[in-house]
Structures are given as structure tokens and as C-alpha cells.
Amino acid sequence: MIQRALMRRGALLALQVATEGALPPVTLRRSASSLSVPPPTCLLKPLEAPYRYLFGPGPSNVPPRVLAAGGRPIIGHMHNEMFEIMDDIKKGIQYAFQTQNNMTIAVSGSGHTAMECAIFNTVEPGESVLIAINGIWGERAAEIAERIGARVNTLVKAPGGYFTNEEIKQALVKHKPVLFFLTHGESSAGLAHPIDGIGELCRMHECLFLVDSVASLGGAPLFMDKQNIDILYTGSQKALNAPPGTAPLSFNDRACKKMFSRKTKPVSYLLDMTYLSNYWGCDGKPARIYHHTGPVSGFFSLRESLAILAEMGLENSWRLHKEVSEYLYEGLEALGLKLFVKDKNLRLPPVTTVAIPSGYNWRDITNYVMKHHQMEITGGLGPSVGMVLRVGLMGYNCSKDNADKVFAALADALKHCPKSKA
Amino acid sequence: MIQRALMRRGALLALQVATEGALPPVTLRRSASSLSVPPPTCLLKPLEAPYRYLFGPGPSNVPPRVLAAGGRPIIGHMHNEMFEIMDDIKKGIQYAFQTQNNMTIAVSGSGHTAMECAIFNTVEPGESVLIAINGIWGERAAEIAERIGARVNTLVKAPGGYFTNEEIKQALVKHKPVLFFLTHGESSAGLAHPIDGIGELCRMHECLFLVDSVASLGGAPLFMDKQNIDILYTGSQKALNAPPGTAPLSFNDRACKKMFSRKTKPVSYLLDMTYLSNYWGCDGKPARIYHHTGPVSGFFSLRESLAILAEMGLENSWRLHKEVSEYLYEGLEALGLKLFVKDKNLRLPPVTTVAIPSGYNWRDITNYVMKHHQMEITGGLGPSVGMVLRVGLMGYNCSKDNADKVFAALADALKHCPKSKA
């Protein structure tokens, strides 16, 4: 009996520790050896998740092929076959971004992780940055830059607004930033910001051009190299249709030069590109050194998503999003709804914003379609809350059939949701 | 024809921009409208990943049930059903950690993300921290704390060494840290560090006790509340057998008090617990506000892993790891191998370290079992490279059958790998 008691780990440790003879009394207590928290009964029920039409701004529905890839037995994050899969992902991102950049990776995290990774690595404390804010993403970028001690200057427009190249030029002259942040697909407002010429302006003013394409990539034309974008990132869960959790990110040589000649270390070890570039085989070194454990299943899914895009062709994907979005505009207008972004050419094909119909509470409408049509359509986000409804038909979801489902659900909601007489 | 040309997005934007009449010449170029990077041929081949026995220090094999959960159609990250799943995960983590802490979440990322999250939120620039380094994880924690401007003090032992409570007490007195970091399961050395009494010492010295249990959770007894651990985190891909990409993390009231009364904002917006606590429904506010898009599939898998642990029972899981690891020790010794951690009671049941057999190159052995047995057994990590081989039988992989496979593979490797005559 005594022996059995001694075999208990806690007692043994206490004994061993006690024999060292130099410990405060608190350590002589026996190890806590019985459970005080019982197994939760909720976990004894099976996982349940309804089927939903994810027609909001993302995540969007994941095609069976991508789900199957993500559900495959995993291998180790440092196995040679994993490195090959990562190399394939790298090539797929280069294609999707239209870039030859060697420094092209997928960050282990969401679009926000890529945003932090981009800013953390290219900006040092005390440096000036310029952030274009016309929705939530610019707000977030400003917040991130501020936290690492950058001097944050902003250009601000209301949701739906955009910045002319002249406005950007003047701000570059005034603030002399080392980095200019712009959102290509402003999903909170449904705006696709014009990109042409901005990269050239940034070069003239010795500034890096950082573009967020989370909501636009694959759904609207974007050419990283030709448009002189220095840093570009996106997310996995929009037009790429992978589950959220991985985020493509690329840096060109200008960005690498700044990033790898910095004087201070980035605040995050996890997001330090010195290590991530090695993990992704971008640093030219013969061996990849363990840095962190990447999301193996997430990389399987991301590779499959990029394979679908490569098979379909980027231009076909852009064309499809344009066609379906135009079909969507017509149908929404036929329901008497008004599109939030007036200029068709500034609309973001993957995410369409609709002005909240007069007399309705937007929450009634989104709740109604969720409850009666198992469909996600969302309200605004950040500064656009209360201004818009948002319909996203992205990648796998991008079809006229799905647009028809949206029309039916919204017509039903408009009929049944309470309307004030105002 | 002219109209069709004008319909092209680039041309239209150029026109629109031109009419504003205030732009530099560079913006008048037509948008780059053709692809310069072709679809990569590697992506036109199907995804391939071999079946592997993942008997290294993790990730470990994922059971079919967990793979199936991760491969289910996703729902939105802000749907009510998702919040219910997150609530279940929270309860599962409370059980696995043996804690009643309300501030219990899963971070969207690997164990490293949880490590950064814990340190970023509880330490401010200029504050003193104490880090116990007896393998790679302490080194990493020190690096992270240094980057955010903490005054980093270390206690250092060679891999396999551990710290007595008296040593820890003296260091607490000397350095007056706000936080003490210790690794419970030092997977690079195969050591399970004694925990009893340290939490009490930290309380006496007004210091938070942060414990890394990435490699130990579910495989060795640990009682967050009873052992007075203030902050505890783990990873999903070890004894929990989910794919890598989510990381359970819990803070007690002492930790919350420090974390939520800080003067500076944490450097990371993404890892700011003010927002993460709301996202996980831990802040008592009625509504959850969008912060970032969590890894929906990863949360499905994590819930399933925690359900398996709840069904099995934590004590049964600890017992199983202890039994199988003892069986493993015997078999390894029967092959003439020597265990790296001499004291049985300090060995980490989920990850066993073996001294590299005399005359062999460790890489030959790991390469051999990978090639001929499709089995991952690894070398050391960080300071233990060249000192050990590591065998991990965790969770789903934790069985005597698998230990037998390890014996067969190692016996074969020892027979066929070159041996110097020394």
C-alpha cells in the first residue's frame, strides 16, 4: 500500500523535493491528484453545424473538393512532402497575385495575421506611415501601425468613397511615409479601389505600397507586379473558398530590402519574416529550420483552392465575378433596392453593398433570411454599420443560381419584415 | 468597338480619372490587363500526401473522427451555432486544464501564437520577467519577451535539467519579475517539470505563473487551479490529436487583473485579449463584436478532440500515457538504447527522449525509419539537437501496438544504419 501510494507521481515528486531539504513549506503539500472539474456534458453530444448559404462577405462556402483536402490524414509540418505542398502553394499564390516575387508565402492565420505580418516587418518604431481609411480595413491597419509605435497619418473618406491619385500624391509629399496602406477590396463598403498609378507614385516618393486584397483576390483584376504593388496579401476564405486560417502574402524586392535592413527586430517572433522566409524556402538557404508548426490541414485546403483557380484561370474567374455581380445588381434593383456604390466601375464584384431599404431595420432582414432561408447576408461592418446590407457571391458561390436564391430570400424578407410608416 | 473597349475596366477608370484633370502622367496608362504569370503546372496535379506514422513530438496522427469534423461544411465565424461550438470548446478546455477560469479561449494559431498572446497581454515594456530555460521553449519565450521590451532574466539549465523550487524562489527574490515562465512538458528534452509549490511561490512574490503545456496536456497530470497556475496554454496537435492551428489558453483572475489594468496597449491587435475575450464570450458583454475570422474548421476539429478527451476521461488519458511510456522505456532499453532523462519521474510521458546511440549519426536513423517504415521519429530541437532522438506516442497514437512498431523500426535502423567503429 505504501509503495502504491509512493508510486503516485505527486507523492514521489514531493518526496524527491523534500529530500533536497531547502524548500519552503508550501511545496511539501501532496500534488493535487483528483479532478475538480468534471467532463462537460455538452461535449458528450455530437458536433452539430447546419448547412448554410454563406452569401455574406466571407467566409464563403467551401467546395467539397477543398473540404476533402482539408480532411485528409496529415503529415508532419517539416516533412519533405509538406515542403513540396508549400512550394505548390507558393506558385499558386504567385499566379493568383500575378507576381514573380520569390518572397511569397502563406501566413499561418487569417487576413489580419497577414496584415500584422506586413506592417510588423516593414515598419519600425517612429517611422511615418500613411493609411487610407474608407472602411474598416484602413482603421485596422492604422490601429496596428500605431501599436508598434509608427507615426500614423491617415487619409479618410466615408465608406464608399475613394482617393484620387492626386490626393494620395499630396499626402505622400506631406507625410513622407515609408509605407502607404490601401484596401483594394473594401468589403465593408463594397468598393473596389482603383489601383493604377499609385504604385508609381509610391516609388517616386520612396514609399512601399501595401495593398489589402482579402475581399477582392480572384474576384477582381489585380496585377501585383504590373501595378507596382510592393506588398500584397489576401485571405483564404473569400473567393479562394478555403476555410479561414491561412493568408497568402507576398513582398517584392523593394519591400525585402527595407524589411531585411531594419535596425530593430519586429515585435513578433512568430511573424518575423526572417524566419517565415526560411520556413517557406524563400531565403535561399539549403535547410528549413523549425520555426512554428504550420496549419497542415489548412495548407492542404489552400493548395486545393489555388489548384481550382489555376484550372479555371484567373481571367475566367474575374469575368465570372463581373457577370454574376452585374446580374445581381439588376435583380436587386428589380426588387426596388438601391446599390450603395453608385459608380458601377467602383463596385467590388465579390461583395455587393445595398443601401438599407427605407423603413426597414437591417437586423430584421438579415435575421429573417438566416432563419427562413438558411442564408447569411450581413449588415455593414465598422463605419458602414447601419448603412448597408452586404451580399457576397464569391468563387464557388459565384453563380446566377445563387443570385436567384438571394433575390427570393430578400423578396421574402421585404414582404415579411416590419416596415415603419415614416 | 469603342464602346466595348471602354467597357474594359482599366480603360474606364483611366477615363474617369483623366476627367478629373489633376493627375500625374503615370496614371494615364491603361490598366495592366493581361496575365504575365501562367497557371503553375504543379497545381494541375492532384494533392499527394503519404500516410505517415507521426511518432515524433507532434503533430501526431489525427483520428478519423477529428478529421471528419474538420472536413465538414463550414458555417460563419459569427453565427450563433459557431458561438455555441466555441462555448463547448471553452468548457472542454476548462476540463482539460482543470480550471474554472472564465477567461478561457482557443487562440487562432499554433502554440507559439498562444505563447505570444500570453506574454503580449500580461507584460508591459520595461517590466521584469523571469524565464526558465531548459530547452527550446524557454528560449522562445525569452525572445518574445525581449522583443516587446521586457527586462528578461533567465534561469538556465542544460536540456534534461530542471529547477528546484529554491532556485526559483531565489530568482524571484532577486529579479522581482511580474511573470515567471516555465515549460511543463519540455519536448525538446523529454522532461516533465515538477509544478507543485511554484504557483504559491509566485503568489508570495507577486508574480504571475505562466506555464507552457503544449507537449504535456492530456498526457501528464496538470491542475491549473489547484497548482495555482495563473496562465496556461497548449496546442491542438499533440495529445489532443487535432490538426495544428488552434491553441487553448486560459487566464485566472490574477492574470486578468494585471492584463486588463495595463497602461500600454499590447503590440498586437490580433492577440489583444480585450478583443479575444469578447470574441470568446468571456467579457460578460451581451454582443460579440467582429474581431478576426477564426479558423472555423480548426474549431470543429478542436471541439471533436476535446469531446474524445471528455469521453475518455482525463485521468484515464494520463494513466494510458504513463503505462504506454513505461512499456516504451522497457522496449527501448531492451534494444540497448539509453533514455536521456535518467529519473523516471521527470520523464514526459507523451515524448520520450533517447540518447543517440554511440557510433551512429542521428540523421541516419530518423531518415531510415522515415524511408523504410513511413515513421516519423525526430532528432533534438534547439539546444538538444545532436543529443537525443525523440519518440512521441500521444493521444490517439498512444498504444502498445504503436510502441511495438517503434521497436521494430528502430531495431531495423540500428541494424542497417552505418556505425563508426570509434
Interface residues (C-beta under 8 A of the other chain):
Chain A: R9 G10 L12 L13 A14 Q16 V17 E20 A22 L23 P24 V26 T27 L28 R29 S31 A32 S33 L35 S36 V37 P38 P39 P40 C42 L43 L44 L47 E48 A49 P50 Y51 R52 L54 G56 G58 P59 N61 V62 L67 A68 A69 G70 G71 R72 P73 I74 I75 G76 H77 H79 E81 M82 I85 D87 D88 K91 G92 Q94 Y95 F97 Q98 T99 Q100 S108 G109 S110 G111 H112 T113 E116 R140 E143 I144 R147 I148 T164 N165 E166 K169 P194 D196 G197 I198 E200 L201 P221 F223 D225 K226 Q227 G235 Q237 P243 P244 G245 K265 P266 V267 S268 Y269 L270 Y290 H292 T293 G294 P295 V296 S297 G298 F300 S301 R303 E304 L306 A307 L309 A310 E311 G313 L314 E315 D343 N345 M370 E376 L381
Chain B: R9 G10 L12 L13 A14 Q16 V17 E20 A22 L23 P24 V26 T27 L28 R29 S31 A32 S33 L35 S36 V37 P38 P39 P40 C42 L43 L44 L47 E48 A49 P50 Y51 R52 L54 G56 G58 P59 N61 V62 L67 A68 A69 G70 G71 R72 P73 I74 I75 G76 H77 H79 E81 M82 I85 D87 D88 K91 G92 Q94 Y95 F97 Q98 T99 Q100 S108 G109 S110 G111 H112 T113 E116 R140 E143 I144 R147 I148 T164 N165 E166 K169 P194 D196 G197 I198 E200 L201 M204 P221 F223 D225 K226 Q227 G235 Q237 P243 P244 G245 K265 P266 V267 S268 Y269 L270 Y290 H292 T293 G294 P295 V296 S297 G298 F300 S301 R303 E304 L306 A307 L309 A310 E311 G313 L314 E315 K322 D343 N345 M370 E376 L381
